[in-house]
Amino acid sequence: MKGVVLISGSGSNLQSIIDNASVIELNIEAVISNNSNAYGLQRAQKSNIPTHIIEHQSFASRAQFDQNLSQLIDQYTPEIIILAGFMRILTAEFTQKYAGKMLNIHPSLLPKFQGLNTHQRALDAGEKHHGASVHFVTSELDGGPIIAQSSVDILANDSAKSLAKRVLIEEHKLFPKVIHWYTQGRLTLNHHHATLDGQKL
């Protein structure tokens, strides 16, 4: 299945997807970043995947950025759009256009800790568990239907950094697995609910 991956940073989730691409039946047609310094671009280039940079600062509005991003994505006619550490809030028009085709990974056990600084916020809240969630993207920030989660125990001596490291290991396992469900045609978005093999998740 043809896919496009959107990134903003180091691209460690992108790397796990690249490493598993043949197993999960995904052809990564392109990697697009809103950050020209994103290390993930180098990861893609090493695997001979076309890369593009669309810097959001170049546009007068969020809508203009999204329109240009959409035009670029559409050149590749992807069946799935994967947000792997893409740090942009997308407009409702954009998310509606690709509804049911766009997956995101978020470093928390949603609906807890939407947005940024999730690891420190989990520690500050005295949580016993923390983790990662994969969800369909909707216009609500980190609020789309949850597909799957993976959790880790929070240890007494954890810092945000040590917690982030353990969560990232889980992310690298979880995201390719969920993407594979999608490429196999097992995962769909029906009436604002994620369904796997016809069963509501």
N, C-alpha and C positions, 0 to 999 in steps of 0.2 A: 504494500500500500504506500502511496506517495504522501510524504509529510514534509512540513516546514517547521523548523525549530526557531523560536524567538528567545534571545538571551540578552542579559545586560552586564554580566560579570565573568567570573572565572570559568564557568561552564563545566563544573564537575558533574552535574546531572546530565548535561549534554554528552560528556565523555562516556558515562554509563550507558546512554542510549546508543551512541555510536558503537561501543563495544558489543552490544547485544542486538544490533540492528538486524542481522541475518536471522537470528533465532526468533525475534519478535515480528519478523516479516514486514519490516519497515524500510522503505527507500527514502533516505533523507535527501530531499531535492535541493534544499538551501538552508543556511543558517543566517538569520537576520538579527542585527543588534542595533540598539539605539545609542550605544556607547562605543566609540572608535577604539578605546583602550581595553575593551573586554578581551580577556585572555582566551575565552571560548572561541573567538574567531580564529586564533592560531590552532586550536584543537581541530576545528573543522577543516582548515586548510591542509593540515597534516594528513587528513583522511580524504583529501581531494574533493571536499564538498564545497560548492559555490557559497561565497559569503557576501553579505551586503551590509552596509552601514546607513542607517537613517537617523541622524541625530535630531532629537526632539527640539533642541534649542534653535534649530534652523527654521522652525515653523511658528507662525503667529498665534496659533491656537492648538488645543488638543485635537479638535476635529480635523484640522488640516493635516496634522501628523498622521492621524489614523487613516485618513483618505489615501495618503501617499503609501503608507504601510500596506493597506488593503490592495492597492494597485500592484504593488510589488509581489505580494503573496499570490495574487490571482494569476500572475505570469506563470506560476508553477502548477496551477490547478491541483492543489493538494487536497487529499481526502481527510487529512487530520492536521491540526495546527497545535504544536506543543509549546507551552510556555515553561521554559526551564530556567527559572531565575530571571524572568523578564519583569523589570521594576517600573512598569508604567501602568497607570490607571487608564483603562480603555473606555471609550465612549459607548453609550447604549447602542448607537447605530452600528458600531463595529461588532460588538458582542452579539447583537441580534443577527447580523449578516452570517456569522459563523456559528450560530447556536447549534449545539450538539456535535460540533466538529473540533472544539477547542478544549484542551485539557491543561490544567495548571497543577503544579505541586507547591504546597505551602508548608513551611516549617512550624506547624503546631497541630494540635488535635482540634481541628475546627469543630464547632463554631468558636472555640476559645482562641483568643489572641489573633484576631484578624489584623492585617497590616504589618508593621515593622517591629524589630527588636523583640521577637517572640520568645527567645530563650531567656533573656533577662526578666521579661515580664512573667514568665512561668515560674522562675525562681522567686521573684518578689511576691508572687501570689501564694507561695507555699505549696505549690502543686506537688503531688507525689509521682505523677507521670507526665510525660511530654512526648512529642513525636512529630509525625508528618502526615499530611492529608493530600490525596489527589482528588480533584473535583472538576466538574464541568464549569467552564467560565460563563458567567452571566454578568449583567451590568452592575450587580452588587459586589463590591470589593471582597474577594475571598469568601463570597457568600453563595456560590453556585452549589448544586446538588453534590454531596460528598459521595465518592465512589469507593474509596478504600483508605484505610489508615494503618500506620505502624507506630507502635509506642515503645518508649524506653523508660526505665525507672529513673527518677531523679535521685542522685546520691547525695549524701550529707555534705560532701566536700565539693560538689559541683560548682563550677563557674559557668558563666554564659558560654565561654569558649569551649570548655570540656563537654558541656551538654550539646552544643552545636555540632561538635565532631561526631558524637554518637548518633545524633539524629540524622546527620548527613549519610552515614553508613546505611541507615534504614531507607533513606530517600533513594539511594542508588539501587536498592533491591526492589523497592515498591513501584517506582515510576515505570521501568521497563515492563514489569508484570502487567500493570494496568493498560499500558499502551498496547500490549499484545492482545489483551481482551478485546480492545477496540479493533485492531487490525484483523482479528479473526471474525469480526462481525457479531461478537457476543455482547458487547457493551453498547448501549444506546441511551439517548435522552428522550424520555417520553413524558409529555405533560409535566415538565419541571421535575421529573424524578429520574434518577439514574437506574437503569435496569440491566441486569446481567443474566444472560440465558433466559430472558423473559420474566425474571423475578425482580421485583422492586428492591433496591438496596437500602 
